[in-house]
Amino acid sequence: MKKVLFSSLVAISVLSTSILAKEYNLDNVHTDVGFKIKHLQISNVKGKFNDYSAMIDFDPTSSEFKKLEAIIKTASINTDNQSRDEHLRQDDFFKAKKYPDMTFVMKKYEKVDNQKGKMTGVLTLAGVSKNITLDTEIGGMAKGKDGKERVGFSLNGKIKRSDFKFASGTSALTVGEDIYLNIEVEAIEK
């Protein structure tokens, strides 16, 4: 009897946590998927992607992410230099024709406090999948003019170019080994 009661309480707890989480869609007008990388070891080149989508489950009562899955279209890379962007779409970098999507699937979220946490998931880039961890900062929540709840948050992290066999034919003297990710998100309740 105690075992059945305990199992029932655990099931209710899991269900109630799932019920409190809400699904959100990206507000692409107020979202930025950016990065920076060293060039010639002396300056940073910044860029972003213009075409992306994500499915987000976020629990506003506990300030915790339950799910985040994102798709970024690699051909939408934008470094404010058309010839460089065309080069980055080629096979020595993003291989955009063969791998049109870069994906991130959250596996775990560790809450530090109501504003900060660590999001761990699998990033797949040009056919290579690796676990990465992103520092998460929740900017806040507000209702929009449409009455729907919005949440804002930042994801920041660093990946190694070589871990993804990305631009493996390019010297680290030309293009840095570390790629810094900076993603600013505003998402709207479904």
C-alpha positions in Angstrom: 0.0 0.0 0.0 2.8 2.4 0.9 4.6 1.6 -2.4 1.4 2.3 -4.4 0.8 5.6 -2.5 4.4 6.7 -3.0 4.3 5.9 -6.7 1.0 7.8 -7.1 2.6 10.9 -5.3 5.6 10.7 -7.6 3.3 10.5 -10.7 1.2 13.4 -9.5 4.4 15.5 -8.8 5.7 14.8 -12.3 2.4 15.6 -13.9 1.9 18.8 -12.0 5.4 20.0 -13.0 4.6 19.3 -16.7 1.2 21.1 -16.4 2.9 24.2 -15.0 5.3 24.4 -17.9 4.0 26.5 -20.9 4.9 26.2 -24.5 6.5 29.3 -26.2 7.4 30.2 -29.7 10.2 32.5 -30.7 9.5 36.1 -31.4 12.0 36.4 -34.2 11.8 40.2 -34.3 13.2 40.3 -30.8 15.6 37.3 -31.0 19.2 37.2 -32.1 21.3 34.1 -32.7 24.8 35.4 -32.7 28.5 34.3 -32.5 32.0 35.7 -32.6 35.3 34.2 -33.5 38.9 35.5 -33.7 40.4 36.4 -37.1 44.2 36.4 -37.5 44.3 36.3 -33.7 43.9 40.0 -33.5 40.2 40.9 -34.0 36.7 39.4 -33.5 34.4 38.7 -36.4 30.8 38.7 -35.4 27.9 37.1 -37.1 24.4 35.8 -36.7 21.8 33.6 -38.3 18.6 35.1 -39.8 16.5 32.0 -40.1 15.7 29.9 -37.0 12.9 28.4 -35.0 12.5 26.8 -31.6 10.1 25.0 -29.4 10.4 26.0 -25.7 8.7 24.6 -22.6 9.3 26.9 -19.7 7.8 26.8 -16.2 7.2 30.5 -15.2 6.5 29.5 -11.6 9.8 27.8 -11.0 11.8 29.7 -13.7 13.0 26.4 -15.2 13.2 25.2 -18.8 11.6 21.8 -19.4 12.4 21.6 -23.1 14.2 23.6 -25.7 14.7 22.4 -29.3 16.0 24.8 -31.9 16.7 24.6 -35.6 19.0 27.1 -37.3 19.2 27.3 -41.1 23.0 27.4 -41.9 22.5 29.2 -45.2 21.1 32.2 -43.3 24.5 33.1 -41.9 25.1 36.9 -41.9 28.4 38.5 -41.1 27.6 41.7 -43.0 29.9 40.7 -45.8 28.2 38.9 -48.7 31.4 37.2 -50.2 32.4 35.9 -46.7 28.9 34.6 -46.1 29.0 32.8 -49.4 32.3 31.3 -48.5 31.0 30.2 -45.0 28.2 28.3 -46.7 30.6 26.2 -48.7 32.0 22.7 -47.9 35.1 23.9 -46.0 32.8 25.6 -43.4 29.0 25.0 -42.8 28.4 22.6 -45.8 25.0 24.4 -46.0 23.7 22.3 -49.0 24.5 19.0 -47.4 23.6 20.1 -43.8 21.0 22.9 -44.1 20.1 22.6 -40.4 22.1 23.2 -37.3 20.2 21.9 -34.3 20.3 22.1 -30.5 18.2 19.8 -28.3 18.3 20.4 -24.5 18.9 17.4 -22.4 19.1 19.0 -18.9 18.6 22.3 -17.2 20.2 23.0 -13.8 18.8 26.0 -12.0 21.3 28.2 -10.1 18.7 30.7 -9.0 15.5 32.3 -10.4 17.5 34.2 -13.1 20.5 31.9 -13.8 21.1 28.3 -14.8 23.0 25.9 -17.0 21.5 24.3 -20.0 23.1 21.2 -21.4 22.1 19.7 -24.7 23.3 18.3 -28.0 24.5 20.7 -30.7 24.7 19.2 -34.2 26.8 21.3 -36.6 27.7 20.1 -40.1 26.9 16.5 -39.3 28.8 16.3 -36.0 26.9 16.1 -32.7 28.4 17.1 -29.3 27.2 17.9 -25.8 27.5 21.6 -25.0 26.6 23.6 -21.9 25.2 27.1 -22.2 25.0 29.7 -19.3 21.4 30.8 -19.1 20.1 34.1 -17.8 16.4 34.8 -17.6 15.7 38.5 -18.3 12.1 38.5 -17.1 8.5 37.9 -18.1 5.8 40.3 -19.2 2.5 40.3 -21.0 2.4 41.7 -24.5 -0.3 43.9 -26.0 -1.9 40.8 -27.3 -2.3 39.6 -23.6 0.1 36.7 -24.2 2.9 36.0 -21.7 6.5 36.6 -23.0 9.7 35.4 -21.5 13.2 36.8 -22.3 16.4 35.0 -21.8 20.1 34.8 -22.9 22.2 31.8 -23.7 25.9 32.1 -23.8 28.7 29.6 -24.3 31.8 28.6 -26.1 32.5 25.7 -28.4 35.7 24.4 -30.0 35.8 24.5 -33.7 37.9 21.3 -33.8 35.3 19.4 -31.7 32.9 19.7 -34.6 35.5 19.2 -37.3 34.4 22.6 -38.4 36.7 24.3 -41.0 39.3 21.7 -40.3 41.4 22.8 -43.2 41.7 26.3 -41.9 44.6 27.2 -39.6 43.9 28.4 -36.0 46.2 31.3 -36.9 43.6 32.4 -39.5 40.4 31.5 -37.8 40.3 31.1 -34.0 39.6 27.7 -32.3 37.0 29.1 -29.9 33.6 30.1 -31.2 31.6 32.2 -28.7 27.8 31.9 -28.8 25.5 34.7 -27.7 21.8 34.1 -28.2 19.2 36.6 -27.0 15.6 35.3 -27.0 12.2 36.7 -26.6 9.5 34.0 -26.7 5.7 34.3 -26.8 3.3 31.9 -25.1 1.4 29.7 -27.6 
